Amino acid sequence: MPDWREEIARQLASLKLPPERELEIVEEVAQHLEDRYRELLAGGTTKAEAHRLALEEISEEKLLAKGLEKVEQQVRQEPIVPGGAGGGNFLASLWQDIRYGLRMLRKNPGFTVVAVVTLALGIGANTAIFTLINAVMLKSLPVANPHELYRVGNDDNCCVIGGFQGNWGIYSYSLYQQFRDHTPEFSQMAAFQGGLGDLSVRRGGASHLAEAYVGQFVSGNYFTLFGVSASAGRLIAPTDDRPGAPPVAVMSYRAWQEHFGFDPSVIGATFIINTMPFTVAGIAPPGFFGDTLRPDPPDFWLPLSAEPTLNGEHSLLNHADQHWLYVMGRLKPGAQPASVQSELTAELQHWQSAQPDLTDRNRSEIGEQHIVLAPGGRGVARLEADSVLDFRLLMAISGLVLLIACANIANLMLARGAARRTETAIRTALGAPRRRLIRQMLTESILLGVLGGAAGLIVAWSGAQAILQITFRGAQYVPISTHPSLPVLSFAPYRHGFRRGARLGGLALRSCRGAAGRRALHA
């Protein structure tokens, strides 16, 4: 391959450029001539002829004898420097701009590293927070048609409450039956334990000691309500939630994976749960963590009918004055939430009026008891309610970090643009039109933004993991993925990378053009 540098340096000697600027232009024009040489060879030209034709583009006659004005007019149709116009298609010239932009970033490693790290910190902090907000406050449960789900109540009244509540959110089994049997606007209505219980579990016939797991009592139509299917075996059915039914349990996919290594013999096997034998009917689907996003979700789901067997004298199932169940339903098409809410409130007050042993004070308070029907697509939003203030604080802090990063990058780009005024002026003198200079600056800035965005995603993943570990210290598992999802990937690179790259390009252009650039040209 011919070495063009010596010839280019000879042709540029009379311009008396600073050594570092001359070196940059030599590199740029050499790359152009190499591309032209390869193009001629690909077209069937001999090596000698291709070498001659390529050199003609920077001949002394063109560059000096005809004067800069004539050269400027000529190169508008036939470019001789990167950033020129004409010649070749748009994609070829764009690829040339990208390569040149990467070379410039590589030649200034200090600036590139500082800019990329600054962008990564600003983008990463915001993306980490957005990842968690998307999972906690925006993402629906991994169930069928979550928009049809409504929670009966909107308060987080956990976990066992006696007496009146005012704004109701948790119910006794008797009150759940009242709603289920007298609210036809719901195609399905299920109840589930407001809190979680500790279980002592070992496999039947195993010699090792029992291990600690987390369990939840649910109604027989719990999984039917959510429209999920078993990963293996079957899920709890209404026939399992009846007095005298054989005790069964459903194991979570994560417990099956981590504790039993996907052993298929688990399905149908007997497990001793709190000294009572249960048959594992099946495995819940992967990604299903239940009705509530929370740390350490259930490992086992058990039918409500098994609650008296396990809790004995502490059982809550048959105590109408003990409220410990959340209720959620799926509204039928056409049902109006506002009218259903009024109906539920009327049913609540009617049920309360029929309870024995009510005091005069209780009776006077019945008219104040009411129910709010709330969207249930995100489940019981306990984690959202507990963390909303923390997330707002983190968003404010990350926003300040982003503003500081933007200010620092703007200053860096202005300083870099000022240092490149002479280079820009020389390109203009050699015939590079304004639109190509603008495109070149924008290309470099967008490349910088993309690199910062990519590094920011790494920071975001690490930051989200760190926030989860700090927030839920001691939790063994939190069902929140710290990997940026598609909405997050759309949010981070576009908003913080491409858009910021375009803005940074504008800053660079403003620092390079105008009277200062013209003074650099004449100097």
C-alpha positions as CSV (number, residue, x, y, z in Angstrom):
1,M,0.0,0.0,0.0
2,P,1.5,3.4,-1.0
3,D,2.6,5.8,1.8
4,W,0.9,9.1,1.1
5,R,2.1,11.1,4.1
6,E,5.5,12.4,2.7
7,E,3.8,13.8,-0.5
8,I,1.0,15.4,1.5
9,A,3.4,17.0,4.0
10,R,5.4,18.4,1.1
11,Q,2.3,20.0,-0.5
12,L,1.3,21.5,2.8
13,A,4.7,22.9,3.7
14,S,4.1,26.4,2.4
15,L,1.0,26.8,4.6
16,K,3.4,26.9,7.6
17,L,1.0,25.1,9.9
18,P,1.8,24.2,13.6
19,P,3.4,20.7,13.7
20,E,0.5,19.1,15.5
21,R,-2.1,20.6,13.2
22,E,-0.1,19.6,10.1
23,L,0.1,16.0,11.5
24,E,-3.6,15.9,11.9
25,I,-4.3,17.1,8.4
26,V,-1.7,14.7,6.9
27,E,-3.5,11.8,8.7
28,E,-6.9,12.9,7.4
29,V,-5.9,13.4,3.8
30,A,-3.8,10.2,3.8
31,Q,-6.9,8.3,4.9
32,H,-8.9,10.0,2.1
33,L,-6.2,9.1,-0.5
34,E,-6.1,5.5,0.7
35,D,-9.9,5.2,0.3
36,R,-9.6,6.8,-3.2
37,Y,-6.8,4.4,-4.1
38,R,-8.8,1.4,-3.1
39,E,-11.8,2.6,-5.0
40,L,-9.8,3.0,-8.2
41,L,-8.4,-0.5,-7.8
42,A,-11.8,-1.9,-7.2
43,G,-12.9,-0.3,-10.5
44,G,-10.2,-2.1,-12.5
45,T,-7.5,0.6,-12.6
46,T,-3.9,-0.6,-12.4
47,K,-1.9,0.1,-9.3
48,A,0.3,2.6,-11.0
49,E,-2.6,4.5,-12.6
50,A,-4.6,4.4,-9.3
51,H,-1.5,5.9,-7.5
52,R,-1.2,8.7,-10.1
53,L,-4.9,9.6,-10.1
54,A,-5.0,9.6,-6.3
55,L,-2.0,11.9,-6.1
56,E,-3.6,14.3,-8.6
57,E,-6.2,15.2,-6.0
58,I,-3.5,16.9,-3.9
59,S,-1.1,18.1,-6.6
60,E,0.7,21.3,-6.0
61,E,-1.0,22.8,-9.0
62,K,-4.4,22.3,-7.5
63,L,-3.4,23.2,-3.9
64,L,-1.1,26.2,-4.4
65,A,-0.8,27.4,-8.0
66,K,-4.5,27.9,-8.5
67,G,-4.9,29.6,-5.0
68,L,-7.1,28.7,-2.1
69,E,-10.2,30.4,-3.7
70,K,-10.1,28.1,-6.8
71,V,-9.4,25.1,-4.7
72,E,-12.4,25.8,-2.5
73,Q,-14.6,26.0,-5.5
74,Q,-13.2,22.8,-7.0
75,V,-13.4,20.7,-3.9
76,R,-17.1,21.5,-3.4
77,Q,-17.6,19.0,-6.3
78,E,-14.6,16.8,-5.6
79,P,-13.5,16.5,-1.9
80,I,-9.9,16.2,-1.0
81,V,-10.2,16.3,2.8
82,P,-12.4,14.6,5.3
83,G,-15.4,16.9,5.9
84,G,-15.5,17.8,2.2
85,A,-18.6,17.5,0.0
86,G,-19.6,15.6,-3.1
87,G,-18.0,12.3,-4.3
88,G,-19.4,9.0,-3.1
89,N,-22.8,8.3,-1.6
90,F,-24.1,9.5,1.8
91,L,-23.4,6.2,3.6
92,A,-19.8,6.2,2.4
93,S,-19.3,9.8,3.6
94,L,-21.1,9.0,6.9
95,W,-18.8,6.0,7.5
96,Q,-15.8,8.3,6.8
97,D,-17.1,10.8,9.4
98,I,-17.5,8.0,12.0
99,R,-14.0,6.7,11.4
100,Y,-12.6,10.2,11.6
101,G,-14.6,10.9,14.8
102,L,-13.3,7.7,16.4
103,R,-9.7,8.6,15.4
104,M,-10.1,12.0,17.0
105,L,-11.5,10.5,20.2
106,R,-8.6,8.1,20.3
107,K,-6.1,10.9,19.8
108,N,-7.4,12.7,22.8
109,P,-7.7,9.9,25.4
110,G,-7.7,12.3,28.4
111,F,-10.7,14.2,27.1
112,T,-12.5,11.0,26.0
113,V,-12.1,9.2,29.3
114,V,-13.2,12.2,31.4
115,A,-16.2,12.9,29.1
116,V,-17.3,9.2,29.0
117,V,-16.9,8.7,32.7
118,T,-18.9,12.0,33.4
119,L,-21.6,10.9,31.1
120,A,-21.7,7.4,32.5
121,L,-22.1,8.6,36.0
122,G,-24.9,11.0,35.1
123,I,-26.7,8.6,32.8
124,G,-26.1,5.6,35.1
125,A,-27.5,7.2,38.2
126,N,-30.7,8.2,36.4
127,T,-31.1,4.9,34.6
128,A,-30.6,2.9,37.8
129,I,-33.3,4.9,39.5
130,F,-35.6,4.6,36.5
131,T,-35.0,0.8,36.4
132,L,-36.3,0.5,39.9
133,I,-39.1,2.9,39.4
134,N,-40.2,1.0,36.3
135,A,-40.2,-2.2,38.3
136,V,-41.9,-0.9,41.4
137,M,-44.3,1.8,40.3
138,L,-44.9,1.2,36.5
139,K,-44.6,-2.5,35.8
140,S,-47.7,-4.7,36.0
141,L,-47.8,-8.2,37.6
142,P,-46.6,-11.0,35.3
143,V,-50.2,-12.2,34.9
144,A,-52.9,-12.3,32.2
145,N,-54.7,-9.1,31.4
146,P,-53.6,-7.2,34.5
147,H,-55.8,-4.1,33.6
148,E,-58.9,-6.2,34.4
149,L,-57.8,-6.7,38.0
150,Y,-59.1,-4.6,40.9
151,R,-58.2,-4.7,44.5
152,V,-61.1,-4.5,47.1
153,G,-59.6,-1.7,49.2
154,N,-56.6,0.6,48.7
155,D,-55.0,0.7,52.2
156,D,-52.1,-1.5,53.3
157,N,-53.8,-2.7,56.5
158,C,-51.4,-5.5,57.4
159,C,-51.5,-8.1,58.7
160,V,-54.2,-9.0,61.3
161,I,-56.7,-6.4,62.4
162,G,-59.8,-6.6,64.6
163,G,-62.7,-4.2,64.7
164,F,-63.6,-1.4,62.3
165,Q,-61.1,0.2,59.9
166,G,-62.9,3.2,58.3
167,N,-61.3,2.8,54.9
168,W,-61.2,-1.0,54.6
169,G,-58.4,-2.9,52.9
170,I,-58.2,-6.2,54.7
171,Y,-61.0,-8.7,55.5
172,S,-62.0,-11.8,57.4
173,Y,-62.8,-15.0,55.6
174,S,-66.5,-14.5,56.3
175,L,-66.5,-11.0,54.8
176,Y,-64.6,-12.3,51.7
177,Q,-67.3,-14.9,51.2
178,Q,-69.9,-12.2,51.5
179,F,-68.2,-10.2,48.7
180,R,-67.6,-13.3,46.5
181,D,-71.1,-14.6,46.7
182,H,-73.0,-11.2,46.3
183,T,-71.0,-9.2,43.8
184,P,-71.8,-10.7,40.3
185,E,-69.8,-7.9,38.6
186,F,-66.7,-9.9,39.3
187,S,-65.9,-12.9,37.1
188,Q,-63.4,-14.1,39.7
189,M,-62.7,-12.9,43.2
190,A,-59.8,-14.4,45.3
191,A,-58.5,-13.9,48.8
192,F,-54.9,-14.3,50.0
193,Q,-53.1,-13.8,53.3
194,G,-52.1,-10.2,53.9
195,G,-48.7,-11.2,55.5
196,L,-46.4,-14.1,55.0
197,G,-45.8,-17.0,57.4
198,D,-42.6,-18.8,58.3
199,L,-42.7,-22.5,57.4
200,S,-40.6,-25.4,58.6
201,V,-40.3,-27.8,55.6
202,R,-38.5,-31.0,54.9
203,R,-39.1,-33.6,52.2
204,G,-40.8,-36.8,53.4
205,G,-38.4,-39.5,54.1
206,A,-35.4,-37.2,54.1
207,S,-32.9,-37.6,57.0
208,H,-31.8,-33.9,57.1
209,L,-33.3,-31.3,59.4
210,A,-36.2,-29.2,58.3
211,E,-35.4,-25.9,56.5
212,A,-37.0,-22.5,56.8
213,Y,-39.3,-21.3,54.0
214,V,-41.9,-18.6,53.5
215,G,-45.5,-19.5,52.8
216,Q,-48.8,-17.9,52.1
217,F,-52.4,-19.1,52.4
218,V,-54.6,-18.4,49.3
219,S,-58.1,-19.3,48.1
220,G,-58.6,-22.1,45.7
221,N,-59.2,-19.8,42.7
222,Y,-56.1,-17.7,43.4
223,F,-54.1,-18.9,40.4
224,T,-57.2,-18.9,38.2
225,L,-57.7,-15.3,39.0
226,F,-54.3,-14.3,37.8
227,G,-54.6,-16.5,34.7
228,V,-51.2,-18.3,35.2
229,S,-50.3,-21.9,34.3
230,A,-48.2,-24.3,36.2
231,S,-44.6,-24.7,35.1
232,A,-44.9,-28.4,36.1
233,G,-47.7,-30.4,37.6
234,R,-50.8,-28.4,38.5
235,L,-51.7,-25.4,40.7
236,I,-54.2,-25.2,43.6
237,A,-57.8,-25.6,42.4
238,P,-61.1,-24.7,44.2
239,T,-61.5,-28.4,45.0
240,D,-58.3,-28.2,47.1
241,D,-59.8,-25.4,49.2
242,R,-62.5,-27.3,51.0
243,P,-62.7,-28.8,54.5
244,G,-61.4,-32.4,54.4
245,A,-59.6,-32.1,51.0
246,P,-56.2,-33.7,50.8
247,P,-53.6,-31.1,51.8
248,V,-51.6,-29.8,48.8
249,A,-49.1,-27.1,48.2
250,V,-47.6,-25.3,45.2
251,M,-43.9,-24.5,45.2
252,S,-42.4,-21.4,43.6
253,Y,-40.2,-21.8,40.6
254,R,-37.3,-20.2,42.3
255,A,-37.4,-22.6,45.3
256,W,-37.6,-25.5,42.9
257,Q,-34.6,-24.2,41.0
258,E,-32.4,-23.2,43.9
259,H,-33.2,-25.8,46.5
260,F,-34.1,-28.8,44.4
261,G,-32.2,-28.3,41.2
262,F,-35.4,-28.8,39.0
263,D,-35.8,-32.3,40.3
264,P,-39.0,-33.6,38.6
265,S,-39.7,-36.0,41.4
266,V,-40.6,-33.1,43.6
267,I,-44.0,-33.0,41.8
268,G,-46.3,-35.4,43.7
269,A,-43.8,-35.9,46.5
270,T,-44.8,-35.5,50.2
271,F,-43.3,-32.6,52.2
272,I,-43.6,-32.2,55.9
273,I,-44.7,-28.6,56.5
274,N,-44.9,-27.6,60.2
275,T,-45.1,-31.3,61.1
276,M,-48.1,-31.9,58.7
277,P,-47.8,-33.9,55.4
278,F,-48.6,-31.9,52.2
279,T,-48.3,-33.1,48.6
280,V,-46.6,-30.7,46.2
281,A,-49.2,-30.5,43.4
282,G,-47.0,-28.5,41.1
283,I,-44.6,-25.6,40.4
284,A,-45.6,-22.0,39.8
285,P,-44.5,-20.4,36.5
286,P,-41.1,-18.7,36.4
287,G,-41.2,-15.0,37.2
288,F,-44.4,-15.3,39.2
289,F,-43.8,-13.9,42.7
290,G,-47.4,-13.7,43.8
291,D,-49.8,-10.8,44.4
292,T,-47.3,-8.4,46.0
293,L,-43.9,-7.1,44.9
294,R,-41.8,-7.5,48.1
295,P,-38.5,-9.0,49.3
296,D,-38.5,-12.8,50.0
297,P,-41.8,-13.6,48.3
298,P,-43.6,-17.0,49.1
299,D,-41.8,-20.3,48.5
300,F,-45.0,-22.2,49.0
301,W,-48.7,-21.4,48.5
302,L,-51.2,-23.3,50.6
303,P,-55.0,-23.4,50.4
304,L,-57.0,-21.4,53.0
305,S,-58.7,-24.6,54.2
306,A,-55.3,-25.8,55.5
307,E,-54.8,-22.8,57.8
308,P,-56.6,-24.3,60.8
309,T,-54.6,-27.5,60.5
310,L,-51.3,-25.6,60.5
311,N,-52.1,-22.8,63.0
312,G,-54.2,-24.8,65.4
313,E,-55.6,-22.8,68.2
314,H,-54.2,-19.6,66.6
315,S,-56.3,-20.1,63.5
316,L,-58.0,-17.1,62.0
317,L,-60.1,-18.7,59.3
318,N,-63.3,-19.0,61.2
319,H,-63.1,-15.8,63.2
320,A,-65.3,-13.2,61.6
321,D,-63.9,-10.4,63.7
322,Q,-60.3,-11.1,62.6
323,H,-59.3,-9.5,59.3
324,W,-56.2,-10.9,57.7
325,L,-57.0,-11.5,54.0
326,Y,-56.6,-9.2,51.0
327,V,-59.2,-9.5,48.3
328,M,-58.8,-9.0,44.6
329,G,-61.1,-9.6,41.7
330,R,-61.4,-9.5,37.9
331,L,-64.2,-7.2,36.7
332,K,-66.5,-8.4,34.0
333,P,-66.4,-6.4,30.7
334,G,-68.7,-3.4,31.0
335,A,-68.8,-3.2,34.8
336,Q,-68.3,0.3,36.1
337,P,-65.7,0.5,39.0
338,A,-67.5,3.4,40.7
339,S,-70.9,1.6,40.9
340,V,-69.2,-1.7,42.0
341,Q,-67.4,0.3,44.7
342,S,-70.7,1.6,46.0
343,E,-72.1,-1.9,46.0
344,L,-69.2,-3.3,48.0
345,T,-69.6,-0.5,50.6
346,A,-73.3,-1.3,50.9
347,E,-72.4,-5.0,51.3
348,L,-69.8,-4.2,54.0
349,Q,-72.2,-2.1,56.0
350,H,-75.0,-4.8,55.7
351,W,-72.6,-7.5,56.8
352,Q,-71.4,-5.4,59.8
353,S,-75.0,-4.7,60.9
354,A,-75.7,-8.5,61.0
355,Q,-72.7,-9.2,63.3
356,P,-73.5,-10.2,66.9
357,D,-72.2,-8.5,70.0
358,L,-72.0,-5.0,68.4
359,T,-71.8,-2.1,70.8
360,D,-73.8,1.1,70.4
361,R,-70.6,2.8,69.4
362,N,-69.9,0.2,66.7
363,R,-73.4,0.7,65.3
364,S,-73.0,4.4,65.2
365,E,-69.8,4.0,63.2
366,I,-71.2,1.6,60.5
367,G,-72.2,4.5,58.3
368,E,-68.6,5.7,58.2
369,Q,-67.2,2.4,56.9
370,H,-66.4,2.3,53.2
371,I,-64.4,0.5,50.5
372,V,-62.3,2.0,47.7
373,L,-62.0,-0.1,44.6
374,A,-58.4,0.3,43.4
375,P,-56.7,-0.9,40.2
376,G,-54.9,-4.2,41.0
377,G,-52.7,-4.7,37.9
378,R,-49.6,-3.9,39.9
379,G,-50.9,-6.1,42.8
380,V,-50.8,-4.9,46.4
381,A,-48.5,-1.9,46.0
382,R,-46.9,-2.3,49.4
383,L,-43.3,-1.8,48.2
384,E,-44.4,1.3,46.2
385,A,-46.1,2.8,49.3
386,D,-43.1,2.1,51.5
387,S,-40.5,3.4,49.0
388,V,-42.1,6.3,47.2
389,L,-40.4,8.9,49.4
390,D,-37.0,7.2,49.1
391,F,-37.4,7.0,45.3
392,R,-38.3,10.7,45.1
393,L,-35.2,11.6,47.1
394,L,-33.0,9.4,44.9
395,M,-34.5,10.9,41.8
396,A,-33.8,14.4,43.0
397,I,-30.2,13.5,43.9
398,S,-29.6,11.7,40.5
399,G,-31.1,14.7,38.7
400,L,-28.6,17.0,40.4
401,V,-25.8,14.6,39.4
402,L,-27.1,14.7,35.8
403,L,-27.1,18.5,35.8
404,I,-23.6,18.6,37.1
405,A,-22.5,16.1,34.5
406,C,-24.1,18.2,31.7
407,A,-22.4,21.3,32.9
408,N,-19.0,19.6,33.0
409,I,-19.4,18.1,29.6
410,A,-20.5,21.4,28.2
411,N,-17.4,23.1,29.5
412,L,-15.2,20.3,28.2
413,M,-16.8,20.6,24.7
414,L,-16.4,24.4,24.7
415,A,-12.8,24.1,25.6
416,R,-12.1,21.4,23.0
417,G,-14.0,23.4,20.3
418,A,-11.9,26.5,21.1
419,A,-8.7,24.4,20.8
420,R,-9.8,23.2,17.3
421,R,-10.6,26.6,15.8
422,T,-7.5,26.6,13.7
423,E,-8.2,23.1,12.4
424,T,-11.8,24.1,11.5
425,A,-10.5,27.2,9.7
426,I,-8.0,25.2,7.7
427,R,-10.7,22.7,6.6
428,T,-12.9,25.7,5.5
429,A,-9.9,27.1,3.5
430,L,-9.4,23.7,1.8
431,G,-13.0,23.7,0.7
432,A,-15.0,21.8,3.3
433,P,-18.6,23.2,3.2
434,R,-20.4,24.2,6.4
435,R,-22.9,21.3,6.3
436,R,-20.2,18.7,6.3
437,L,-18.4,20.5,9.2
438,I,-21.6,20.5,11.1
439,R,-22.2,16.8,10.4
440,Q,-18.7,15.9,11.4
441,M,-19.0,17.7,14.7
442,L,-22.4,16.2,15.4
443,T,-21.0,12.7,14.5
444,E,-18.2,13.1,17.0
445,S,-20.5,14.3,19.7
446,I,-23.1,11.5,19.1
447,L,-20.2,8.9,19.2
448,L,-19.2,10.4,22.6
449,G,-22.8,10.3,23.8
450,V,-23.2,6.7,22.7
451,L,-20.0,5.6,24.5
452,G,-21.2,7.5,27.6
453,G,-24.6,5.8,27.3
454,A,-23.1,2.4,27.0
455,A,-20.9,2.9,30.0
456,G,-23.9,4.4,31.8
457,L,-25.9,1.2,31.4
458,I,-23.1,-0.7,33.1
459,V,-23.1,1.9,35.9
460,A,-26.9,1.6,36.0
461,W,-26.9,-2.2,36.4
462,S,-24.3,-2.0,39.2
463,G,-26.1,1.0,40.9
464,A,-29.5,-0.7,40.8
465,Q,-28.0,-3.8,42.5
466,A,-26.3,-1.7,45.1
467,I,-29.5,0.2,45.9
468,L,-31.5,-3.0,46.3
469,Q,-28.8,-4.5,48.6
470,I,-28.9,-1.3,50.7
471,T,-32.6,-0.9,50.8
472,F,-33.4,-4.6,51.5
473,R,-30.5,-5.4,53.7
474,G,-30.8,-8.9,54.9
475,A,-33.3,-10.0,52.2
476,Q,-32.2,-13.2,50.5
477,Y,-34.2,-12.4,47.3
478,V,-35.9,-9.4,45.8
479,P,-38.0,-10.1,42.7
480,I,-36.8,-7.0,40.9
481,S,-34.5,-7.4,37.8
482,T,-31.6,-4.9,37.8
483,H,-31.1,-5.6,34.1
484,P,-32.3,-2.6,32.1
485,S,-35.5,-3.6,30.2
486,L,-36.7,-2.5,26.8
487,P,-38.4,0.7,28.2
488,V,-35.2,1.5,30.1
489,L,-33.0,0.9,27.1
490,S,-35.2,3.2,25.1
491,F,-35.1,5.8,27.9
492,A,-31.3,5.8,28.6
493,P,-29.5,5.8,25.2
494,Y,-32.0,8.0,23.4
495,R,-32.7,10.6,26.1
496,H,-29.2,10.7,27.6
497,G,-27.0,9.6,24.7
498,F,-28.2,10.6,21.3
499,R,-30.1,13.8,22.3
500,R,-27.2,14.9,24.5
501,G,-24.7,14.1,21.8
502,A,-26.6,16.4,19.4
503,R,-26.5,19.2,22.0
504,L,-22.8,18.7,22.7
505,G,-22.2,18.9,18.9
506,G,-24.0,22.2,18.9
507,L,-21.8,23.5,21.6
508,A,-18.7,22.4,19.7
509,L,-19.9,24.1,16.6
510,R,-20.6,27.4,18.3
511,S,-17.1,27.4,19.8
512,C,-15.5,26.8,16.4
513,R,-17.4,29.1,14.1
514,G,-17.6,32.9,13.8
515,A,-15.1,35.7,13.9
516,A,-12.7,33.7,16.1
517,G,-12.5,31.0,13.4
518,R,-11.9,33.5,10.7
519,R,-9.1,35.1,12.8
520,A,-7.5,31.7,13.2
521,L,-7.6,31.1,9.4
522,H,-5.8,34.4,8.7
523,A,-3.3,33.7,11.4
